[in-house]
Amino acid sequence: MLIEAYTWAQVSITGFRTKLRARLTDMVGSERGGVAAEYALLVSLIAIVIVAGAFFLGGAINDRLQQTGDCVAGAPAGAC
């Protein structure tokens, strides 16, 4: 009776361990989450570049308009 209980426990533990190992291997081998993370990283980097470009372009446009406004306001006709 004791040997049967021991054997049953060993078989159950071994089966559980085998199933757990197979499940973990499937989860680690899956690339679904990896692809989603790559796309999220790519989209965030593109968004950062767009925001930085708009920030610097806006500053350059503002400086150019300020120079033009100063030239028009302070110069005699035809000097700008």
Secondary structure by P-SEA (a helix, b strand, c coil): caaaaaaaaaaaaaaaaaaaaaaaaaaaacaaaaaaaaaaaaaaaaaaaaaaaaaaaaaaaaaaaaaaaaaaaccccccc
